[in-house]
Amino acid sequence: MTHSESPLWTLSIKYGSQQVETSLPPSATVLQLQERLQELTGAFVRKQKLIYKGKVLAASSDLSKAGLSHGAKLMLLLSDATAVATQGQQALQQQKKARQEEAAQRVRDMYAQAKGLGGAAATAMAAAEKSAAAAAAAAAANPAIDWQERKRAWEKTAIIALRDLGLSSLPADLFSSPGLSSARVADLSHNRLTSLPASLSRLTSLHTLRLERNALGDSGDGDGVGVGNQPKGSAAAAGEEEGAAAEGAAREQGREEARTTDAGLGLCWCAPLASLGSLTALHLDGNRLRELPEGVFGEGGMRALQVLSVCGNALTRLPASLGRSGALRLLAADDNQLQELPKELGCCSGLQELSAARNRIAALPEELGRLGALRSLRLDGNRIGSVPAALLQGCSSLASLSLHDNPITADQLRSTPGFEGYDRRRVALCNKQLEGGVLQHAGRSFT
């Protein structure tokens, strides 16, 4: 897929088993990239070796002069086998250990109190051990995070990095600091988030938001609504039915609010997005979404959105309001349960790439023929038996149409009015790719 031009380049760096992504301007130096990686991985700059196409990059080189480009993939190696933890990482490890020791101490204290209680001793000890074990597990799963330290780093880099931290929720006011209003990129991917804090709406300069691989759209658990990422157990609450009942009531209230707000659709996570008028790229792949909200697209919402990726969810439809997204260039909705594509997509005059492979689409709306800028249409693995003539005739830029694993046959497609013009564009694209030594989409063409 082609990406729209951006003032920042997104780079992908493989570091051991991790895949780290970061964004920098083309004029940045390799040293600045290494400093960013030190913040993200804990690997000291002096131990880093960045390799691109088999060559070690010089720290003094600009990214553009080093031959990199938007989407480039690099490898990070260290001069020794291990990376030294940063002060922040060491602090997190110490806090985690302290929480576990505190839980063990509570067990010892309650054991001492239970002595001499007769028949109640065994019950009290069992309750204490269960509570302490739960607290220790919570401390291990949700390590304490120094949010203030992270905010200071975010303000310096304009990048909010929260990828792959195992977070199930975020503090409601996390993004309220005035210094974060200029943040350009937020990566909250690869966590367990079921909702987004309301303060996300304060990030009015944000242009890229990565939310893939979370649990957004899952309304079955209200624990993630408007609470911080902190363990909920405490020594005072151990064994007290009143505390457990209160906690259960809070969870139920959160679930009820989600049901009331979103009519059972599990869309409570989406509210802050409507305020992100500068957002150009939104990645929601691999969540639990069943529907996308109508109110966050187009005028009054994410009016600048150019890239929307919602692959790997459980979507049964796309909102008609997407047709008001005049800036949209790329829409990817593979691996969902879509029954159809909304006819309103025909109003997205700037749409260049549309991919909805492996869904349940049986027919295409004729309105798609209005997409004069559409270059690539990928619909493999659906139930399509025919292609409207208006699509082949009206999509004057279409040069890549992929319909593998559909009922339609090659003869049926060739007999559709407008196919000859499409086929000329397809052949011209293949020739151009052959001349350039890159045949990227040859395997995707229907014919």
C-alpha atoms as one frame of an Amber mdcrd trajectory, in Angstrom:
protein
   0.000   0.000   0.000   1.138   3.492  -0.662   1.271   5.956   2.156   0.326
   9.598   1.988   3.163  12.066   2.274   3.905  13.079   5.848   6.271  15.554
   7.486   7.625  12.616   9.505   9.043   9.297   8.394   7.849   6.193  10.240
  10.690   3.714  10.722  10.433   0.090  11.850  13.338  -1.276  13.893  13.738
  -4.971  14.774  15.395  -5.372  18.177  15.615  -9.000  19.256  12.022 -10.261
  19.437  10.647  -6.704  19.566   9.451  -4.640  16.620   9.813  -0.956  17.504
   8.277   1.853  15.455   9.162   5.523  15.713   8.742   8.675  13.641  11.362
  11.290  12.793  11.797  13.973  10.128  14.014  13.069   7.126  16.522  15.716
   8.230  17.117  14.019  11.598  20.450  12.303  12.144  21.098   8.643  12.858
  22.314   9.753  16.298  18.910  11.279  17.021  17.306   7.994  15.992  19.640
   6.139  18.374  18.721   8.492  21.202  15.049   7.821  20.518  15.705   4.077
  20.603  17.507   4.462  23.933  14.301   5.949  25.352  12.162   3.175  23.867
  14.347   0.110  24.511  16.836   1.049  27.239  19.782   0.243  24.967  22.543
   2.831  25.422  23.493   4.809  22.311  27.160   3.871  22.655  26.256   0.171
  22.409  23.884   0.493  19.438  24.581  -0.613  15.886  21.860   0.299  13.392
  21.934  -1.811  10.240  20.109  -0.987   7.026  20.468  -3.149   3.917  23.539
  -4.840   5.369  25.382  -1.624   6.252  26.039  -0.076   9.662  24.730   3.494
   9.672  27.073   6.296  10.722  25.743   8.301  13.654  26.507  11.637  11.981
  24.547  10.897   8.791  21.127  12.346   8.032  18.365   9.768   7.607  17.795
  10.835   4.002  21.512  10.774   3.142  21.825   7.331   4.750  19.409   6.032
   2.111  16.404   5.616   4.414  12.827   6.473   3.434   9.340   6.432   4.952
   8.561   2.862   6.064  12.190   1.714   6.073  13.016  -1.399   8.105  16.213
  -1.507  10.164  17.878  -3.868  12.613  19.275  -2.844  15.991  22.203  -4.818
  17.391  24.197  -4.189  20.565  27.941  -4.349  21.005  27.428  -6.811  23.878
  24.758  -9.418  24.547  22.654  -7.432  26.982  21.221  -3.952  27.292  21.635
  -2.054  30.527  18.328  -0.978  32.031  17.666   2.721  32.237  17.046   4.431
  35.580  13.325   4.421  34.888  13.325   0.689  34.148  15.351  -0.011  37.284
  12.867   2.045  39.315   9.957   0.029  37.904  11.694  -3.231  38.805  12.380
  -2.004  42.345   8.761  -0.877  42.801   7.513  -4.223  41.551   9.750  -6.065
  44.006   8.638  -3.774  46.839   4.960  -4.501  46.102   5.589  -8.242  46.215
   7.469  -7.924  49.519   4.657  -5.776  50.934   2.110  -8.446  50.004   4.210
 -11.120  51.701   4.511  -8.948  54.818   0.729  -8.590  54.988   0.426 -12.368
  55.021   2.883 -12.586  57.941   1.086  -9.838  59.882  -2.338 -11.400  59.415
  -0.956 -14.816  60.325   0.296 -13.379  63.609  -3.074 -11.762  64.301  -4.855
 -15.024  63.566  -2.991 -16.871  66.327  -5.206 -17.492  69.313  -8.457 -16.971
  67.410  -9.506 -20.598  67.775 -11.749 -21.985  65.013 -11.658 -18.694  63.086
  -7.885 -18.860  62.623  -7.913 -21.143  59.590 -10.527 -19.023  57.826  -8.664
 -15.778  58.535  -5.353 -17.229  57.364  -6.882 -18.565  54.137  -8.475 -15.193
  53.374  -5.202 -13.387  54.088  -3.195 -15.695  51.858  -5.715 -15.381  49.021
  -5.763 -11.573  49.253  -1.978 -11.303  49.372  -1.570 -13.661  46.422  -4.038
 -11.610  44.377  -2.236  -8.374  45.297   1.133  -9.857  44.345  -0.246 -11.038
  41.003  -1.752  -7.617  40.338   1.558  -5.930  41.181   3.389  -8.212  38.782
   0.855  -7.692  35.971   0.435  -3.918  36.461   3.792  -2.456  37.488   3.717
   1.049  38.891   4.426   3.648  36.232   5.929   7.058  36.832   3.518   8.982
  34.621   5.149  12.326  35.346   8.516  11.095  34.099   6.901   9.752  30.946
   5.014  12.994  30.337   8.273  14.949  30.457   9.741  12.647  27.801   6.614
  12.941  25.649   6.726  16.729  25.812  10.325  16.724  24.550   9.763  14.296
  21.662   6.102  15.048  20.754   5.676  11.252  20.682   3.541   9.446  23.259
   5.025   5.952  23.539   2.931   3.387  25.455   3.330   0.372  23.210   3.345
  -3.171  24.606   3.119  -2.349  28.326   0.244  -4.707  29.170  -2.005  -1.799
  30.183  -5.693  -2.515  30.689  -6.605   1.120  31.412  -5.144   4.609  31.575
  -5.619   7.471  34.084  -8.521   9.679  33.001  -6.411  12.871  33.056  -3.249
  11.350  31.552  -3.168  13.651  28.501  -4.449  16.815  30.185  -1.044  18.488
  30.554  -0.773  21.631  28.377   2.679  20.506  27.249   1.180  17.511  25.452
  -1.089  19.564  23.212   1.661  19.617  20.565   2.128  15.823  20.512   2.120
  14.495  16.947   2.203  10.701  17.397   0.590   8.462  20.036   1.328   4.729
  20.076  -0.958   2.867  22.504  -0.827  -0.402  20.567  -0.298  -3.956  21.852
  -1.987  -3.461  25.235  -5.337  -4.592  26.706  -7.228  -1.291  26.610 -11.024
  -1.495  26.478 -11.540   2.276  26.537  -9.682   5.539  25.994  -9.322   8.333
  28.573 -11.389  11.445  27.930  -8.211  13.548  28.054  -7.154  12.037  24.707
  -9.369  14.698  23.151  -6.845  17.322  24.353  -4.237  16.086  21.860  -5.467
  18.411  19.144  -2.176  18.366  17.171  -2.087  14.572  16.918  -1.667  13.287
  13.365  -1.005   9.565  13.978  -2.816   7.386  16.531  -1.941   3.696  16.814
  -4.444   1.595  18.780  -3.977  -1.809  17.158  -3.897  -5.033  19.202  -6.033
  -3.876  22.137  -9.505  -4.896  23.367 -11.463  -1.851  22.180 -15.114  -2.597
  21.562 -15.226  -5.243  24.301 -18.096  -4.029  26.517 -18.156  -7.129  28.694
 -15.699  -5.668  31.210 -16.255  -2.267  32.775 -13.000  -2.254  34.754 -11.204
  -0.205  32.140 -13.585   2.759  32.127 -12.083   5.906  33.567  -9.651   4.364
  36.060  -5.886   4.334  36.387  -3.604   1.389  35.780  -3.205   0.470  39.425
  -3.887  -2.766  41.365  -7.260  -2.650  43.086  -6.588  -4.861  46.084  -5.551
  -3.498  49.502  -4.808  -4.979  52.906  -7.726  -3.167  54.536 -10.153  -4.678
  52.034  -8.919  -8.245  52.474 -11.778 -10.510  53.459 -14.268  -7.653  53.831
 -17.496  -8.372  52.000 -18.431  -4.697  52.010 -15.325  -3.727  50.010 -15.866
  -6.538  47.523 -19.489  -5.536  47.069 -18.516  -1.904  46.475 -15.933  -2.913
  43.898 -18.472  -5.147  42.162 -21.010  -2.334  42.138 -18.454   0.013  40.547
 -17.753  -2.514  37.824 -21.439  -2.986  37.162 -21.960   0.781  37.045 -19.188
   1.054  34.434 -20.815  -1.685  32.348 -24.214  -0.039  32.625 -22.803   3.334
  31.563 -21.223   1.700  28.527 -24.532   0.013  27.639 -26.493   3.231  28.114
 -24.058   5.400  26.156 -23.586   3.090  23.213 -26.762   1.014  23.056 -24.914
  -2.249  23.698 -22.480  -1.761  20.796 -19.381  -1.484  22.976 -18.377   1.887
  21.459 -17.609   3.798  24.665 -13.945   3.917  23.648 -14.582   6.229  20.673
 -15.814   9.481  22.242 -12.406  11.274  22.456 -11.701  10.675  18.759 -14.306
  13.188  17.605 -12.104  16.052  18.851  -9.005  15.005  16.906  -9.502  17.294
  13.926  -5.824  17.130  12.866  -5.584  13.325  12.876  -4.431  11.919   9.527
  -3.809   8.244  10.376  -5.829   5.966  12.677  -4.852   2.305  13.159  -7.415
   0.053  14.901  -6.388  -3.390  13.628  -6.805  -6.429  15.845  -9.346  -5.122
  18.346 -12.900  -6.356  19.091 -14.889  -3.770  17.193 -18.325  -4.723  15.918
 -19.228  -1.276  14.586 -17.530   2.042  13.984 -19.279   5.155  15.317 -21.034
   7.468  12.864 -20.251  10.717  14.667 -16.452  10.808  14.583 -15.871  10.990
  10.816 -16.052  13.948   8.455 -16.899  17.523   9.420 -17.097  17.982  13.165
 -14.896  14.938  13.716 -11.700  13.559  12.197 -12.029  15.725   9.097  -8.326
  15.443   8.143  -8.215  11.622   8.259  -6.247  10.150   5.337  -5.498   6.601
   6.523  -7.988   4.338   8.335  -7.039   0.722   9.044  -9.529  -1.536  10.877
  -8.394  -5.004   9.778  -8.913  -8.044  11.989 -12.002  -6.956  13.934 -15.617
  -8.203  13.902 -17.166  -5.339  11.923 -20.447  -6.128  10.196 -20.702  -2.754
   8.465 -18.834   0.484   7.860 -20.468   3.790   8.820 -22.114   5.851   6.092
 -20.435   8.923   7.583 -17.140   7.745   6.075 -18.485   9.322   2.896 -17.901
  12.717   4.525 -14.187  12.000   4.931 -13.052  13.995   1.934  -9.372  13.655
   2.835  -9.438   9.832   3.057  -6.760   8.218   0.880  -6.516   4.667   2.214
  -9.184   2.430   3.786  -8.229  -1.084   4.928 -10.934  -3.349   6.402  -9.644
  -6.874   5.720 -10.630  -9.864   7.879 -13.949  -8.638   9.245 -17.590  -9.722
   8.761 -18.727  -6.981   6.383 -21.874  -7.770   4.406 -21.485  -4.794   2.078
 -19.608  -1.585   1.423 -21.598   1.609   2.035 -22.588   3.445  -1.147 -21.498
   6.677   0.566 -17.867   5.655   0.008 -18.416   6.900  -3.526 -18.217  10.427
  -2.101 -14.599   9.941  -0.947 -13.206  11.614  -4.043  -9.578  11.323  -2.881
  -9.663   7.602  -1.993  -6.748   5.821  -3.684  -6.623   2.398  -1.993  -9.537
   0.315  -0.752  -9.014  -3.147   0.726 -11.787  -5.323   2.172 -10.460  -8.842
   1.659 -11.843 -11.876   3.512 -15.277 -10.526   4.402 -18.816 -11.553   3.340
 -19.455  -8.978   0.622 -21.752 -10.280  -2.124 -22.269  -7.150  -4.242 -20.577
  -3.805  -4.855 -22.472  -0.507  -4.977 -22.429   1.286  -8.328 -21.567   4.498
  -6.468 -17.982   3.248  -6.181 -17.706   4.241  -9.846 -17.373   7.850  -8.673
 -13.935   7.137  -7.203 -11.866   8.651  -9.964  -8.684   8.599  -7.862  -8.994
   4.916  -6.860  -5.876   3.009  -7.924  -6.140  -0.260  -6.012  -9.204  -2.313
  -5.027  -8.581  -5.552  -3.134 -11.584  -7.808  -2.430 -10.155 -11.338  -2.216
 -12.081 -13.970  -0.266 -15.600 -12.549  -0.528 -18.853 -13.649  -2.253 -18.774
 -11.308  -5.240 -20.455 -12.675  -8.384 -20.204  -9.599 -10.585 -18.594  -6.161
 -10.835 -20.730  -3.144 -11.782 -19.848  -1.692 -15.171 -19.985   1.757 -13.534
 -17.013   0.779 -11.371 -14.758  -0.225 -14.271 -15.893   2.692 -16.405 -15.886
   5.390 -13.734 -12.743   4.494 -11.759 -10.430   5.960 -14.380  -7.283   5.476
 -12.253  -7.974   1.855 -11.230  -5.012  -0.334 -12.241  -5.058  -3.087  -9.594
  -8.237  -5.108  -8.994  -7.873  -8.267  -6.906 -10.821 -10.694  -6.757  -9.264
 -14.055  -5.885 -11.518 -16.593  -4.122 -14.796 -15.062  -5.281 -17.594 -16.659
  -7.380 -16.942 -14.319 -10.328 -14.972 -15.867 -13.179 -12.312 -14.288 -15.379
 -14.626 -14.540 -18.403 -17.407 -12.738 -16.559 -15.058  -9.917 -15.583 -13.658
  -9.581 -19.121 -17.174  -9.285 -20.528 -18.044  -6.388 -18.191 -18.221  -3.018
 -19.969 -15.184  -0.947 -19.068 -12.857  -3.928 -18.629 -10.691  -3.071 -21.646
  -9.808   0.348 -20.246  -9.033  -1.185 -16.845  -6.881  -3.877 -18.466  -4.796
  -1.291 -20.312  -4.072   0.486 -17.041  -3.244  -2.823 -15.349  -0.762  -3.786
 -18.063   0.809  -0.320 -17.989   1.273  -0.607 -14.217   2.902  -4.053 -14.543
   5.241  -2.752 -17.247   6.202   0.210 -15.099   6.959  -2.063 -12.165   9.024
  -4.377 -14.360  11.022  -1.445 -15.661  11.682  -0.341 -12.097  12.709  -3.857
 -11.065   9.832  -4.194  -8.597   6.712  -6.232  -9.323   4.766  -5.597  -6.130
   1.177  -6.353  -7.127   1.437  -8.773 -10.031   0.173 -11.630  -7.894  -2.873
  -9.622  -6.841  -4.370  -9.005 -10.293  -7.467 -11.002 -11.132  -6.460 -11.819
 -14.667
